[in-house]
Each structure stands twice: as C-alpha cells, then as structure tokens.
Amino acid sequence: MARISFTPNLQRHLDVAPCAVMGDTVAGVLAEVFAVNPRLRSYLLDDQGQLRRHVAIFVDAERIDDRRHLSDRVGADSEVYVVQALTGG
C-alpha cells in the first residue's frame, strides 16, 4: 500500500495523519483518503475535481504531471506527499 502524508499547514485545519492506502493512481489514492475524510476534498480539489492551484502532490519525490485527472501512477510502495503552498508576504 502507498503511504500518503500531508503538509503541516493542512494538518492544522483537518485531521490528516499520514496513512497507508490502496490505489494505483493519484486519483485512486485520494479517493481512499476522501472516503475517510470527505472535508479534505474541498481543500485539495476544485469543483471540477482538478487539483487546486496552490496544491502540489509529489509521488516518490516527483511532482505529478496530471493536475486535471490525477492519473499519475502510484506504486504499491510509493510515498505520496500533499503540499498546500502558503502565500503572503
């Protein structure tokens, strides 16, 4: 199972502890996480289901390419890390 972790600023707003989940794409992994924590979906995805502009997802230290369909492959031993960028000055 892939391991998914979230940036600390997301953890301040939602209970999103690192966990192991099934899924062979980013979309599949996120679907598993959203089933347990449905509020997280609106933090990461827009109303069309695309990754929000200020969110980045990395699979095995590589930034994903498909922000629209989230079809990037995830291996059984992959590390997935979800980052929400901070803005301001």
C-alpha positions as CSV (number, residue, x, y, z in Angstrom):
1,M,0.0,0.0,0.0
2,A,1.1,3.5,-0.8
3,R,1.9,5.9,2.1
4,I,0.3,9.4,2.0
5,S,1.4,12.4,4.1
6,F,0.2,15.9,4.3
7,T,2.0,19.2,4.9
8,P,1.7,20.5,8.5
9,N,-0.4,23.5,7.5
10,L,-3.2,21.2,6.2
11,Q,-2.9,19.2,9.5
12,R,-3.7,22.4,11.4
13,H,-7.1,22.6,9.7
14,L,-8.0,18.9,9.3
15,D,-7.2,15.6,10.9
16,V,-5.0,14.3,8.1
17,A,-2.4,12.0,9.7
18,P,-0.1,10.0,7.4
19,C,-1.7,6.7,6.4
20,A,-1.3,3.7,4.1
21,V,-3.9,3.4,1.3
22,M,-4.7,1.4,-1.8
23,G,-4.7,2.9,-5.2
24,D,-2.7,2.7,-8.4
25,T,-3.1,6.4,-9.4
26,V,-3.1,9.7,-7.5
27,A,-6.9,9.8,-8.0
28,G,-7.4,6.4,-6.6
29,V,-5.2,7.2,-3.5
30,L,-7.1,10.4,-2.9
31,A,-10.5,8.7,-3.3
32,E,-9.4,6.3,-0.4
33,V,-8.4,9.3,1.8
34,F,-11.6,11.3,0.9
35,A,-13.7,8.3,1.9
36,V,-12.4,8.6,5.5
37,N,-12.1,12.4,5.5
38,P,-14.6,14.0,3.0
39,R,-13.8,17.6,4.1
40,L,-10.2,17.2,2.8
41,R,-11.6,17.1,-0.8
42,S,-12.5,20.7,-0.9
43,Y,-9.1,21.8,0.4
44,L,-7.3,19.9,-2.4
45,L,-9.7,19.8,-5.4
46,D,-11.9,22.5,-7.1
47,D,-15.5,22.0,-8.1
48,Q,-14.4,20.2,-11.3
49,G,-12.2,17.7,-9.4
50,Q,-9.0,19.3,-10.5
51,L,-6.1,20.0,-8.2
52,R,-6.3,23.5,-6.7
53,R,-3.7,26.0,-7.9
54,H,-1.9,26.2,-4.6
55,V,-1.7,22.5,-4.0
56,A,1.1,20.2,-5.2
57,I,1.3,16.5,-5.0
58,F,4.6,14.5,-5.1
59,V,4.9,10.8,-5.8
60,D,8.2,9.3,-4.8
61,A,9.7,12.9,-4.7
62,E,8.5,13.7,-8.3
63,R,5.8,16.4,-8.8
64,I,2.8,14.9,-10.6
65,D,2.1,16.0,-14.2
66,D,-1.7,15.4,-14.5
67,R,-3.4,18.1,-12.3
68,R,-6.7,17.6,-14.1
69,H,-7.4,13.9,-14.0
70,L,-4.8,12.9,-11.4
71,S,-3.8,9.9,-13.5
72,D,-0.1,9.7,-12.4
73,R,0.8,6.2,-11.4
74,V,1.3,5.2,-7.8
75,G,3.2,2.1,-6.9
76,A,2.4,-0.3,-4.0
77,D,5.4,1.1,-2.1
78,S,5.1,4.7,-3.2
79,E,5.4,7.8,-0.9
80,V,2.8,10.4,-1.7
81,Y,3.1,13.9,-0.2
82,V,0.5,16.6,-0.4
83,V,1.6,20.2,-0.1
84,Q,-0.5,23.3,0.2
85,A,1.5,26.3,-0.7
86,L,1.4,29.4,1.6
87,T,1.1,32.8,0.2
88,G,1.6,36.2,1.6
89,G,4.4,38.5,2.5
